[in-house]
């Protein structure tokens, strides 16, 4: 089981609950968290400071937000 976090923007193009579930399974079962508003991905990335890795399933805006909130030593993955 993964100790990573998957940050998902439910409003991004091509993001759905079914695809998110498949992505989470492929990543080994990270904790899945959903963004709720602009800037929320930055907050979620900051809150994931102890995670093994942060994965992002979003568009480029969500990726940018996570980059701005993630700790420098945390590995990042983008879907």
GUGU-275789 format. One line per field, with one value per residue: residue in three letters; residue number from 0; x, z, y of N, C-alpha, C, O in turn. Coordinates in steps of 0.2 Angstrom, whole numbers, plus 5000, padded with zeros to 4 digits. Each point is the difference from the previous one (the first is absolute). Layout:
// residues N
rest ALA	...
nr NUM	...
neast X	...
nup Z	...
nnorth Y	...
caeast X	...
caup Z	...
canorth Y	...
ceast X	...
cup Z	...
cnorth Y	...
oeast X	...
oup Z	...
onorth Y	...
END
This chain:
// residues 79
rest UNK	UNK	UNK	UNK	UNK	UNK	UNK	UNK	UNK	UNK	UNK	UNK	UNK	UNK	UNK	UNK	UNK	UNK	UNK	UNK	UNK	UNK	UNK	UNK	UNK	UNK	UNK	UNK	UNK	UNK	UNK	UNK	UNK	UNK	UNK	UNK	UNK	UNK	UNK	UNK	UNK	UNK	UNK	UNK	UNK	UNK	UNK	UNK	UNK	UNK	UNK	UNK	UNK	UNK	UNK	UNK	UNK	UNK	UNK	UNK	UNK	UNK	UNK	UNK	UNK	UNK	UNK	UNK	UNK	UNK	UNK	UNK	UNK	UNK	UNK	UNK	UNK	UNK	UNK
nr 0	1	2	3	4	5	6	7	8	9	10	11	12	13	14	15	16	17	18	19	20	21	22	23	24	25	26	27	28	29	30	31	32	33	34	35	36	37	38	39	40	41	42	43	44	45	46	47	48	49	50	51	52	53	54	55	56	57	58	59	60	61	62	63	64	65	66	67	68	69	70	71	72	73	74	75	76	77	78
neast 5004	4994	5011	4998	5004	4990	5007	4990	5003	4993	5007	5007	5006	4990	4997	5005	4989	4993	4999	4992	4990	4996	4996	4990	4991	4997	4993	4992	4994	5003	5007	4990	5007	4991	5003	5003	5011	4996	5008	4990	5000	4997	4990	4994	5002	4995	4990	5003	4999	4991	4995	4995	4988	5004	4990	5004	4991	5007	4995	5000	4989	4994	5000	4994	4989	4998	5000	4990	4995	5003	4999	5007	4998	4992	5001	5005	4989	5004	4990
nup 5000	4992	4999	4990	4994	5001	4995	5005	4989	5009	5003	5006	4993	4996	5004	5003	5002	4991	4994	5004	4998	4990	4999	5004	4994	4991	5005	4997	4992	4991	5008	5001	4994	5006	4990	5007	5001	4996	4994	4996	4989	4998	5000	4990	4992	5001	4997	4989	5007	5006	4993	5000	5000	4993	5003	4989	5006	4991	5003	4990	4998	4996	4989	4993	4998	4993	4989	4998	4997	4989	5007	5004	5011	4999	5002	4990	5003	4989	5005
nnorth 4994	5004	5004	4995	5009	4997	5006	5001	5001	5002	5009	4994	5007	4997	5009	4990	5000	5000	5009	5006	4997	5003	5010	5002	4997	5007	5007	4993	5006	5006	5006	4996	5007	5003	5001	5009	5001	5009	4995	4997	5002	5011	5003	4998	5007	5010	4999	5003	5008	4996	5007	4990	5001	5007	4996	5001	5001	5003	5010	5005	5002	4991	4999	5006	4998	4992	5002	5004	4991	4997	4991	5007	4998	5008	4989	5004	4999	4999	5003
caeast 4996	5003	4999	4999	4993	4998	4996	4996	4996	4994	4997	5005	4998	5001	5000	4993	5001	5002	5007	5003	5000	5005	5007	5002	5002	5006	5005	5001	4995	5001	4994	4997	4997	4997	5000	4993	5000	5006	5005	4999	5005	5006	4999	5001	5007	5003	4998	5003	5007	5003	4998	5006	5000	4994	4998	4995	4995	4997	5002	5007	4999	5001	5008	5004	4999	5003	5007	5001	4999	5003	5006	5005	5002	4995	4999	4993	4998	4994	4996
caup 5000	4999	5005	4996	5000	4994	5000	4994	4998	4997	4995	4994	4994	5000	5007	5002	5006	4998	4998	5006	5004	4996	5001	5007	5000	4997	5004	5006	5006	5004	5002	4995	5002	4995	5001	5000	4997	4997	5005	5004	4999	5003	5007	5001	4999	5006	5005	4999	5001	5001	4995	4996	4994	4998	4993	4999	4994	4999	4994	5001	5006	5006	5000	5003	5007	5004	5000	5004	5007	5002	5003	4995	5000	4999	4993	4997	4994	4997	4995
canorth 5006	5006	5005	5006	5003	5001	5006	4999	5005	4997	5004	4999	4996	4992	4997	4997	4995	4993	5001	5002	4994	4996	5003	4999	4993	4999	5003	4996	5002	5006	5004	5005	5006	5004	5007	5002	5007	5003	5001	4994	4995	5002	4999	4993	4998	5002	4995	4993	5001	4994	4995	4997	5003	5003	4999	5005	4999	5007	5003	5004	5004	4996	4998	5006	5001	4995	5002	5006	4998	4994	5001	4999	4994	4996	4998	5002	4997	5003	4995
ceast 5004	4999	5000	4993	4999	4995	4996	4995	4994	4997	5005	4997	5002	5001	4993	5002	5002	5008	5004	5002	5005	5007	5002	5002	5007	5006	5001	4996	5002	4994	4997	4997	4997	5000	4993	5000	5007	5005	5000	5006	5007	4999	5000	5007	5004	4998	5002	5007	5003	4999	5007	5000	4993	4999	4994	4996	4996	5003	5007	4999	5001	5007	5004	4998	5003	5008	5001	4999	5004	5007	5006	5003	4995	4999	4993	4999	4994	4997	4997
cup 5000	5006	4996	5000	4993	5000	4993	5000	4997	4994	4994	4995	5001	5007	5002	5006	4998	4998	5006	5004	4996	5001	5007	5001	4997	5004	5007	5006	5004	5003	4995	5003	4994	5001	4999	4998	4998	5006	5005	4999	5003	5008	5001	5000	5007	5005	4999	5001	5002	4996	4996	4993	4999	4992	4998	4993	4999	4994	5002	5006	5006	5001	5003	5007	5005	5000	5005	5008	5002	5003	4995	4999	4998	4992	4998	4994	4997	4995	4995
cnorth 5006	5005	5007	5003	5002	5006	5000	5007	4997	5004	5000	4996	4992	4997	4998	4995	4994	5000	5001	4993	4995	5003	4999	4993	4999	5003	4996	5003	5006	5003	5004	5006	5004	5007	5003	5007	5002	5000	4994	4995	5002	4998	4992	4997	5002	4995	4993	5000	4993	4994	4997	5003	5004	4999	5005	4998	5006	5003	5004	5005	4996	4998	5005	5002	4995	5001	5006	4998	4994	5001	4998	4993	4994	4998	5001	4995	5003	4995	5005
oeast 5005	4994	5001	4996	5004	4995	5004	4997	5001	4996	4998	4996	5006	5002	4995	5006	5005	5003	5006	5005	5004	5005	5006	5005	5004	5006	5004	5001	4999	4994	5004	4995	5004	4999	4996	4994	5005	4998	5005	5002	5004	5005	5003	5002	5004	5004	5000	5004	5006	5002	5004	5006	4996	5004	4996	5003	4995	5003	5002	5005	5003	5003	5004	5005	5003	5003	5005	5002	5000	5003	4998	5002	5002	5000	4995	5005	4996	5003	4996
oup 5004	5003	5004	5003	4996	5003	4995	5005	4994	4996	4994	5001	5002	5001	4999	5002	5003	5002	5001	5002	5004	5001	5001	5003	5003	4999	5004	5006	5006	4997	4997	5004	4995	5005	4997	4998	5001	5006	5004	5005	5003	5003	5005	5003	5002	5004	5005	4997	4998	5001	4999	4997	5003	4996	5005	4995	5004	4996	5006	5003	5005	5006	5004	5004	5005	5005	5003	5004	5007	4998	4996	4995	5000	4996	5003	4996	5004	4996	4996
onorth 5001	5000	5005	4997	5002	5000	5000	5002	4998	4997	5003	4995	4999	4995	5004	4999	4997	4996	4998	4999	4997	4996	4998	4998	4996	4998	5002	4998	4999	4998	5004	4999	5000	5003	4997	5003	4996	5003	4999	4997	4996	4998	4998	4996	4996	4999	4996	4996	4999	4995	5004	5001	4998	5001	5002	4998	5001	4996	4999	5001	5003	5000	5000	5001	5002	5000	5000	5004	4999	5005	4996	4998	4994	5005	4999	4999	5002	4997	4997
END
